[in-house]
């Protein structure tokens, strides 16, 4: 049963943590949604798409907000002399550990659900939702009588502009394309109709570890016209274009993303990752002595292990960050809230990003289990925090 003192401390930390969490997630949501809305995407569809973008940031925002809230509350207790009064009354500084433990357990459960359940599903929904959102944004631009797609290559000077007269669902009517090559020659394409097509997870030729995800426009019964080669875009008069030919089926990648095969691991459940890790290790044992085959298998194994252990780091690391924040707050209190936020951000970055980047960069050349690299910084901070709390007993 929590005493009155425990409830007061818990309420202060929980209130400030909720404020920080909502503020950080709100800023991230605005950074994601504003460019989409400006691009013509419907507001309601953007609001449905943004939660998929917030799953991973939320697993970092919650511990960040917890650290900042603990530093701020304990600093205020020290500055007001309340912490000294409590210690003079025989109440140990360890009381802060027990007072905030219920909140930490709730955060631990929440981050565990986000990391192991919500985040994989959010990654799977992201690419489908992105293609749908782009289609709707382009349909809005068509309704505004604006080009729905433009490309410009600064190196070569090539330009491509796509526009349409009408959009009905996933079908565009009367699509026009203008292309200016590196020599300034203008080509014009026209198709009575075009359909959207989403292709995801296709391997690039000659490289089975890279995938291409694209939103393609399938133009039907297209006509291609080209101006005489001697004409350039700098001239004032536009000569009559020559018909080059007809294209029954023309596929154009409007939005294309090349991503490594490791992104497939992001959308897999934790159990599936564990099973594939065991299978990959067995295959490596069978390929012993075949260096080239082992390198490819080890690369795939490290990708699986990276995302598997990162999920446990995000959830289990919360205990270590909590202990370190309390120990640091009792030893070197933050002078203001901005300092507390900066310290919290620094702690999260130092314990997560360097090890993650190292494992991701080495991949197949890493002969060590990534768990040692990923968990070590958080464990060190946790032990340091526990020692600092013990000194203040």
N, C-alpha and C positions, 0 to 999 in steps of 0.2 A: 504494500500500500504506500503510495507516494505521500510524503508530508506536504505541508503548505509551502515550505521552501522549495521542495522539488518541483511542485506544480508551477510556482512562479518562474523558476529558471526555465523549465520546459516550455512554458507558454511564451516567454520572451524569445527563446531560440527558435521555436517553431514558427512564430509570427514573422520574424525577420527572415528566416529561411524561405518561407512561402513568398515573401515580397521579392527576394532576390531571384528565386526560381521563375516566377511569373515575368519579372522584368527581363531576364536573360532570354527566356524562350520567346517573349514578345518581340524583342529586337531581332532574333533569328528569323522568326516568322515574317516580320516586315521585310527583312533583307531578301527573303525568298519570294514573297508574294508580289511586292511592288513592281519588279521588272516584268513579271508575267501579266499583271493587270495592265501595265502600260503597253505591252505587246498586243493587247486585244483579247486576252483570255477572260471569259466570264468570271465574275467575282465568286459566285457560288461554287463553280468548278475548282477555282484556285483554293478556296477554303477547304474543299474536300481533298485536294492534292497535298496541301502543306503538311498535314499530320504525318505523312510518310517521310517527309524531310526532317521531322523533329524527333524521330525515335532515337537515333544515335546521339544527337546533341543532348537530349534529355538525360541520357546515362552519364554524361559528363557534367551537365548543369546541376544536377541534384547534389553530388558531392561537393562541387564548387560552392554552391549556395550554403551547404552545411558548414564548410570550413569558414567561409566569410561570416556567417551568423555567429558561430562559436567565438571567433576572434573578436567580433564587435561586442558581444554581450559580456564576455569575460573582461575585456578592456574597460567597459563602462563600470563593471563591478570594482575593478581596481582603482579607477580614477575617483569614484565616489566614496572609496574607503569601505565599501560594504564587504569586500573579500577579506580585508584585514580584520574587520569586526567579527566575521564568521569564524575566522581562525582563532581569534582571541577568545571566542566563546567555546572553543574546543571542537569546532566542526572542521574536519579535514577537507583539504582541497579536492580529495578524491570524491567528495560528494557530488561534484560536477559530473563525474563519470556516470554515477548511478542516476542522476537527475535527467541526463540527456539520453540514456540508454533506450527508453521506449521509442523516442523519435528516430534513433539510429536503426532500430529493428524494423520500423515501418519503412524507412528509406531503403534498407537492405532488401526487403521483400519487393518493393516497387521497382528498384533497379534490376533485380533478378528477373522479374517478369518482363521488363522492357528489353533486357539483353538477350534472353533466351526464347522469348515467345513473340514479342511485338516486333523487334528489330528484323529478324529474318523475313517475316511476312511483309514488313514495310519495304524492304529491298526488292522483294518480288513484285510488289505493287508499283514501285517507282517507275520502272521502264514502261509498263503498260499505261500508267497514268500520265506519264510525260508525253507519249505519242498522242493520246487522246486530247490532252490540253493544247498541244501544238496545232492539232487539226482545228480545234474550236477557235483558237486565237487567229489562225489564218482565215477561217470563215468570217470572223468579225472584220478583219481587214478587207476582205472581198466586199462585204456589205458596205464598208466605208468608201469603196471605190479606190482603194490603195493597193499597191503591190503587196502580195502576201509573202514574197520571198525575194531577197536580194543578196547577191554575193559579189565581192570585189577582192581581187587578188592584187595586193599592193606591189608585189615583186614583178609580176608579168603585165599588170594593167588589164587583165581580163575581167569582164563584168557579165553578170547574169541577172535578169529581172523576170519575175513571173507575176502575172496578173490574170484575173478571171472576171467575167461579167456577173456570174451568179454562183451561189453555193446552196445545194440542196442536200442536207445530211452529209454523207461522206462523198458526195459527187460534186465536182466542180464543172460548171458549164462555160464553154467558149474560153478556153485557156490560151493565153498568148505568152510567148517567151522571146526575150530579146537577149542576144549574146554578142558581145564585142570581144574579139580575140586580141592577142598581144600585138598584132599588127594594125589594129583598129578596124578590122573588117566586121561588118554587122550582119548577123544572121537572125532570121525571124522564124519562129515556129508557132504553129496553130493546131489546136485539137478541139473538136466539138465537145468532148467530155473527158474527164479524168477521174480516177478513183484512187483513194488512199490505200496503202498497203504497208503493214508493219512487219519487218523482218528482224528477228532477234536471235542471237546465239549462233550465227553462221561463222564457221572458221574461215580465216583468210587463206588464200592459196599459199601453200608452202610453209605455213606456220600454224600448226594445230593448237597453239597455246594463245592465239589472239582471236578475239571474237569481234564481229561487226554487228552493230545494232543500228538500224536505220529506219526512218520514216520515208517511204517512197511514194512518188506520184506516178501512177500508171496512166499514161496518155493514150487514148484510142484514136485510130485513124488520123494520125498527125500529118501535117504538111510542113515541109521545110523550105524556106525561101532564103536566098542569099543575094546580097547586093554585089555588083561587079567588084572584082578584087582591086581595081585601081581607085575605087572610092574609099574615102576614109571618113571617120566621124567628125573630122574638123571642117569638112566642106559644108556649105550652106544648103545646097540643093540636094534633095534625096532622089536618086534615080529609081526607075521602076525595078523592083526586085525580080530575080529569076527564080523559077520553081526548080528546086534541086531534086526533090523526090517526095514520096509519101512513106510514112512509117506506120504500119498497122498497130504496133504495140511498142511504146517507148517508155522505159522506166527511168525515172529521175530521182536520185536520193536528195531529198530536201533537207533532212536533218540526219547526220551520220555521226556515229560515235564508235571509235575503236577502243576496246577495253580488253585487258588481259584476262585470261581464263580464271584468275583468282577471284574475279567478281562473282563467279558462279558460287563460290563458297559463302558469300555474304548472305545469300538467300536460303541456305540450307539450315535445317534444324540442328540443335546441339547433338541429339542422338545420332542423326545421320552423319554429322561430322565425325563423331567418335567411331562409328562403324567404319567409315571410309579411311580414317587414320590407321585403324588396325589392319585393314585390307592392304593399304599402301605399304605398311611396314613388312607385311608378309611377302608382298611382291618384290620389295627391295632385297629381302633375304634370299629370294629365289634368283635374283639377278646379280648376285655377288660375283665380282670379278669383271662384270661388263660395265665399265666406267661410264660410257655414254648413256646407256640405258638407265643406270643408277642416277645420273645427274638429272635426267628428266623426271624420274620417279621422285627423287628427293625434292625437286622444285615443287611438284604437286603436293607432296607431303607437308612441306613447310607452309604452303598456302593454307592447307586445311588446319594445321596446328596453330597457325597465327590467329585465325578467326575463332577457333575453338577456345584457346587460352585467353584471348582478349575479352571474351564474354565473361569468363570467370574473374578476370582481373577487374572489370568494371563493377561487378557485384561484390566480390570478396574484398577488393581494395578499399571499399567504403569504411571498413573497420579500421584499417591502417590509417587512412586519412583522418578519421575521427580522433583517434588517439594522438596523432601528431598535432592536429589543430588544438586540442586541449592542452597538451604539453607545451606547445609554443605559446599559447595564450597566457598560461600561468607564468612563463619565463620572460617572454618579450612581447608584451601586449601591443596590439595595433592601436595607433593613435586616433585613427578615424576610419570611417567605413570604406573609403576609397583604398586605403592601405590594406584593409582586410580583404577586399576583393582582389587586389593585385597579388597578395600573398597566396590566396586560394587558387587563382589562375596559374601562378607560377608552380605551385605544388602539383596540380593536375598535369601541366605540360611536362614537367621534369620527369614525372613517374610513368607517363604513358607514351608520349610521342617519340623520344629518342630510341627506346627499345623497339617500338613498333616499326619505326623507319629503318632500323638496323636489320631486323629480321626480314622486312619486306625487300630491302636492297640486296641482301646476300642470297636469300632464297635457297637455291640448290647448292650453293657453295657453303652453306652453314651446316656444319657437322654436329652442332650442339642442339639439344632440344630447346625450342624457343621459350619454353616455360621458365627456364632458368633466367633468361634475360628479361622476360616480361614481368615476372613476379618479384624479382630481387629489389628494384627501387622502392616499391610499395612496402615490402616487408622491412626494409631498412628504416624507412620513415616511421612505420608502426612501432618498431622496437625503440627507436629514438624517442618517440612520443611517450611510450610507456615508461621509459627511464626518466624523462623529465617530470612526468606526473608523480612517479615514485619519490623523486627528490623533494617535492612540495608537500609531502604527506603531513 
